[in-house]
Amino acid sequence: MRNQNEFNDFSTDSSVVNKMEDILRATCGTWQNCNQTNVQSFLSRCEQENIDPQFCMNWLQDNRDKIPNWPDVSDTTREWMIEHTSTGSPVSVAKDSTD
């Protein structure tokens, strides 16, 4: 019998995966509906929920066989990461100008 949770193919902290699954359902609906537009919403929501976008991107990549048009979706995720992070790392907060 198949696991009721079709998204849970990733071995990590289950609370983080559960949160990513909820975000994916809210932004994409299903893996098959994941496209260039809603994957950006997925990554933004993950960032808002304090989940490392790089971790989320890796999770998507681990499930790429479930995402139609993966090469284009993958390009979009990389572009999003470049725009929203600094060299793949969380963007740092600027120092106070009074220092």
Biotite code that builds the C-alpha atoms (Angstrom):
import biotite.structure as struc

atoms = struc.array([
    struc.Atom([0.000, 0.000, 0.000], chain_id="A", res_id=1, res_name="MET", atom_name="CA", element="C"),
    struc.Atom([1.290, 3.437, -0.928], chain_id="A", res_id=2, res_name="ARG", atom_name="CA", element="C"),
    struc.Atom([2.125, 6.047, 1.693], chain_id="A", res_id=3, res_name="ASN", atom_name="CA", element="C"),
    struc.Atom([-0.679, 8.616, 1.945], chain_id="A", res_id=4, res_name="GLN", atom_name="CA", element="C"),
    struc.Atom([1.903, 11.375, 1.887], chain_id="A", res_id=5, res_name="ASN", atom_name="CA", element="C"),
    struc.Atom([3.156, 11.346, -1.703], chain_id="A", res_id=6, res_name="GLU", atom_name="CA", element="C"),
    struc.Atom([5.712, 14.094, -1.060], chain_id="A", res_id=7, res_name="PHE", atom_name="CA", element="C"),
    struc.Atom([7.624, 12.466, 1.784], chain_id="A", res_id=8, res_name="ASN", atom_name="CA", element="C"),
    struc.Atom([10.491, 10.856, -0.147], chain_id="A", res_id=9, res_name="ASP", atom_name="CA", element="C"),
    struc.Atom([13.180, 12.959, 1.517], chain_id="A", res_id=10, res_name="PHE", atom_name="CA", element="C"),
    struc.Atom([15.003, 11.818, 4.627], chain_id="A", res_id=11, res_name="SER", atom_name="CA", element="C"),
    struc.Atom([15.419, 14.765, 6.976], chain_id="A", res_id=12, res_name="THR", atom_name="CA", element="C"),
    struc.Atom([13.633, 16.424, 9.873], chain_id="A", res_id=13, res_name="ASP", atom_name="CA", element="C"),
    struc.Atom([10.014, 15.499, 9.266], chain_id="A", res_id=14, res_name="SER", atom_name="CA", element="C"),
    struc.Atom([8.650, 18.810, 10.574], chain_id="A", res_id=15, res_name="SER", atom_name="CA", element="C"),
    struc.Atom([10.615, 20.741, 7.928], chain_id="A", res_id=16, res_name="VAL", atom_name="CA", element="C"),
    struc.Atom([9.561, 18.332, 5.197], chain_id="A", res_id=17, res_name="VAL", atom_name="CA", element="C"),
    struc.Atom([5.947, 18.547, 6.360], chain_id="A", res_id=18, res_name="ASN", atom_name="CA", element="C"),
    struc.Atom([6.118, 22.336, 6.201], chain_id="A", res_id=19, res_name="LYS", atom_name="CA", element="C"),
    struc.Atom([7.646, 22.206, 2.685], chain_id="A", res_id=20, res_name="MET", atom_name="CA", element="C"),
    struc.Atom([4.924, 19.777, 1.601], chain_id="A", res_id=21, res_name="GLU", atom_name="CA", element="C"),
    struc.Atom([2.247, 22.147, 2.900], chain_id="A", res_id=22, res_name="ASP", atom_name="CA", element="C"),
    struc.Atom([3.855, 25.038, 1.051], chain_id="A", res_id=23, res_name="ILE", atom_name="CA", element="C"),
    struc.Atom([4.113, 22.975, -2.136], chain_id="A", res_id=24, res_name="LEU", atom_name="CA", element="C"),
    struc.Atom([0.428, 22.056, -1.902], chain_id="A", res_id=25, res_name="ARG", atom_name="CA", element="C"),
    struc.Atom([-0.502, 25.723, -1.382], chain_id="A", res_id=26, res_name="ALA", atom_name="CA", element="C"),
    struc.Atom([1.657, 27.042, -4.224], chain_id="A", res_id=27, res_name="THR", atom_name="CA", element="C"),
    struc.Atom([1.680, 24.216, -6.771], chain_id="A", res_id=28, res_name="CYS", atom_name="CA", element="C"),
    struc.Atom([-1.052, 21.824, -5.728], chain_id="A", res_id=29, res_name="GLY", atom_name="CA", element="C"),
    struc.Atom([0.807, 18.709, -6.863], chain_id="A", res_id=30, res_name="THR", atom_name="CA", element="C"),
    struc.Atom([4.222, 17.826, -8.209], chain_id="A", res_id=31, res_name="TRP", atom_name="CA", element="C"),
    struc.Atom([2.709, 17.577, -11.675], chain_id="A", res_id=32, res_name="GLN", atom_name="CA", element="C"),
    struc.Atom([1.487, 21.190, -11.464], chain_id="A", res_id=33, res_name="ASN", atom_name="CA", element="C"),
    struc.Atom([4.873, 22.520, -10.373], chain_id="A", res_id=34, res_name="CYS", atom_name="CA", element="C"),
    struc.Atom([6.013, 24.938, -13.083], chain_id="A", res_id=35, res_name="ASN", atom_name="CA", element="C"),
    struc.Atom([8.282, 27.925, -13.644], chain_id="A", res_id=36, res_name="GLN", atom_name="CA", element="C"),
    struc.Atom([5.779, 30.369, -12.175], chain_id="A", res_id=37, res_name="THR", atom_name="CA", element="C"),
    struc.Atom([4.620, 28.635, -9.033], chain_id="A", res_id=38, res_name="ASN", atom_name="CA", element="C"),
    struc.Atom([8.047, 27.253, -8.118], chain_id="A", res_id=39, res_name="VAL", atom_name="CA", element="C"),
    struc.Atom([9.083, 30.860, -7.457], chain_id="A", res_id=40, res_name="GLN", atom_name="CA", element="C"),
    struc.Atom([6.126, 31.229, -5.109], chain_id="A", res_id=41, res_name="SER", atom_name="CA", element="C"),
    struc.Atom([7.161, 27.993, -3.423], chain_id="A", res_id=42, res_name="PHE", atom_name="CA", element="C"),
    struc.Atom([10.708, 29.243, -2.814], chain_id="A", res_id=43, res_name="LEU", atom_name="CA", element="C"),
    struc.Atom([9.464, 32.633, -1.581], chain_id="A", res_id=44, res_name="SER", atom_name="CA", element="C"),
    struc.Atom([7.071, 31.016, 0.872], chain_id="A", res_id=45, res_name="ARG", atom_name="CA", element="C"),
    struc.Atom([9.817, 28.703, 2.117], chain_id="A", res_id=46, res_name="CYS", atom_name="CA", element="C"),
    struc.Atom([12.009, 31.724, 2.741], chain_id="A", res_id=47, res_name="GLU", atom_name="CA", element="C"),
    struc.Atom([9.149, 33.495, 4.560], chain_id="A", res_id=48, res_name="GLN", atom_name="CA", element="C"),
    struc.Atom([8.737, 30.400, 6.749], chain_id="A", res_id=49, res_name="GLU", atom_name="CA", element="C"),
    struc.Atom([12.471, 30.472, 7.572], chain_id="A", res_id=50, res_name="ASN", atom_name="CA", element="C"),
    struc.Atom([13.282, 27.348, 5.605], chain_id="A", res_id=51, res_name="ILE", atom_name="CA", element="C"),
    struc.Atom([16.563, 27.636, 3.743], chain_id="A", res_id=52, res_name="ASP", atom_name="CA", element="C"),
    struc.Atom([15.663, 28.139, 0.055], chain_id="A", res_id=53, res_name="PRO", atom_name="CA", element="C"),
    struc.Atom([18.736, 26.126, -0.969], chain_id="A", res_id=54, res_name="GLN", atom_name="CA", element="C"),
    struc.Atom([17.408, 23.211, 1.076], chain_id="A", res_id=55, res_name="PHE", atom_name="CA", element="C"),
    struc.Atom([14.017, 23.595, -0.629], chain_id="A", res_id=56, res_name="CYS", atom_name="CA", element="C"),
    struc.Atom([15.647, 23.749, -4.041], chain_id="A", res_id=57, res_name="MET", atom_name="CA", element="C"),
    struc.Atom([17.559, 20.545, -3.267], chain_id="A", res_id=58, res_name="ASN", atom_name="CA", element="C"),
    struc.Atom([14.313, 18.896, -2.160], chain_id="A", res_id=59, res_name="TRP", atom_name="CA", element="C"),
    struc.Atom([12.731, 19.858, -5.479], chain_id="A", res_id=60, res_name="LEU", atom_name="CA", element="C"),
    struc.Atom([15.727, 18.474, -7.318], chain_id="A", res_id=61, res_name="GLN", atom_name="CA", element="C"),
    struc.Atom([15.494, 15.201, -5.402], chain_id="A", res_id=62, res_name="ASP", atom_name="CA", element="C"),
    struc.Atom([11.909, 14.925, -6.697], chain_id="A", res_id=63, res_name="ASN", atom_name="CA", element="C"),
    struc.Atom([12.611, 16.150, -10.246], chain_id="A", res_id=64, res_name="ARG", atom_name="CA", element="C"),
    struc.Atom([11.270, 12.970, -11.801], chain_id="A", res_id=65, res_name="ASP", atom_name="CA", element="C"),
    struc.Atom([7.795, 14.020, -10.579], chain_id="A", res_id=66, res_name="LYS", atom_name="CA", element="C"),
    struc.Atom([7.994, 17.544, -12.077], chain_id="A", res_id=67, res_name="ILE", atom_name="CA", element="C"),
    struc.Atom([7.112, 17.971, -15.752], chain_id="A", res_id=68, res_name="PRO", atom_name="CA", element="C"),
    struc.Atom([9.505, 20.182, -17.709], chain_id="A", res_id=69, res_name="ASN", atom_name="CA", element="C"),
    struc.Atom([12.117, 19.861, -14.977], chain_id="A", res_id=70, res_name="TRP", atom_name="CA", element="C"),
    struc.Atom([14.949, 21.495, -16.991], chain_id="A", res_id=71, res_name="PRO", atom_name="CA", element="C"),
    struc.Atom([13.025, 24.779, -17.265], chain_id="A", res_id=72, res_name="ASP", atom_name="CA", element="C"),
    struc.Atom([11.787, 24.599, -13.678], chain_id="A", res_id=73, res_name="VAL", atom_name="CA", element="C"),
    struc.Atom([15.356, 23.923, -12.548], chain_id="A", res_id=74, res_name="SER", atom_name="CA", element="C"),
    struc.Atom([16.640, 26.964, -14.459], chain_id="A", res_id=75, res_name="ASP", atom_name="CA", element="C"),
    struc.Atom([13.971, 29.087, -12.788], chain_id="A", res_id=76, res_name="THR", atom_name="CA", element="C"),
    struc.Atom([14.954, 27.856, -9.319], chain_id="A", res_id=77, res_name="THR", atom_name="CA", element="C"),
    struc.Atom([18.608, 28.685, -9.978], chain_id="A", res_id=78, res_name="ARG", atom_name="CA", element="C"),
    struc.Atom([17.709, 32.156, -11.232], chain_id="A", res_id=79, res_name="GLU", atom_name="CA", element="C"),
    struc.Atom([15.542, 32.719, -8.150], chain_id="A", res_id=80, res_name="TRP", atom_name="CA", element="C"),
    struc.Atom([18.403, 31.650, -5.887], chain_id="A", res_id=81, res_name="MET", atom_name="CA", element="C"),
    struc.Atom([20.820, 34.048, -7.596], chain_id="A", res_id=82, res_name="ILE", atom_name="CA", element="C"),
    struc.Atom([18.359, 36.929, -7.229], chain_id="A", res_id=83, res_name="GLU", atom_name="CA", element="C"),
    struc.Atom([17.420, 36.220, -3.609], chain_id="A", res_id=84, res_name="HIS", atom_name="CA", element="C"),
    struc.Atom([20.597, 34.964, -2.021], chain_id="A", res_id=85, res_name="THR", atom_name="CA", element="C"),
    struc.Atom([24.229, 35.933, -2.058], chain_id="A", res_id=86, res_name="SER", atom_name="CA", element="C"),
    struc.Atom([26.275, 33.151, -3.670], chain_id="A", res_id=87, res_name="THR", atom_name="CA", element="C"),
    struc.Atom([23.767, 30.565, -2.505], chain_id="A", res_id=88, res_name="GLY", atom_name="CA", element="C"),
    struc.Atom([23.898, 31.791, 1.102], chain_id="A", res_id=89, res_name="SER", atom_name="CA", element="C"),
    struc.Atom([21.290, 33.716, 3.052], chain_id="A", res_id=90, res_name="PRO", atom_name="CA", element="C"),
    struc.Atom([21.522, 37.429, 2.394], chain_id="A", res_id=91, res_name="VAL", atom_name="CA", element="C"),
    struc.Atom([23.287, 39.165, 5.272], chain_id="A", res_id=92, res_name="SER", atom_name="CA", element="C"),
    struc.Atom([21.882, 42.158, 7.112], chain_id="A", res_id=93, res_name="VAL", atom_name="CA", element="C"),
    struc.Atom([23.714, 45.439, 6.436], chain_id="A", res_id=94, res_name="ALA", atom_name="CA", element="C"),
    struc.Atom([25.740, 46.892, 9.303], chain_id="A", res_id=95, res_name="LYS", atom_name="CA", element="C"),
    struc.Atom([24.400, 49.926, 11.119], chain_id="A", res_id=96, res_name="ASP", atom_name="CA", element="C"),
    struc.Atom([25.813, 53.094, 9.539], chain_id="A", res_id=97, res_name="SER", atom_name="CA", element="C"),
    struc.Atom([26.746, 54.467, 12.984], chain_id="A", res_id=98, res_name="THR", atom_name="CA", element="C"),
    struc.Atom([29.559, 51.943, 13.388], chain_id="A", res_id=99, res_name="ASP", atom_name="CA", element="C"),
])
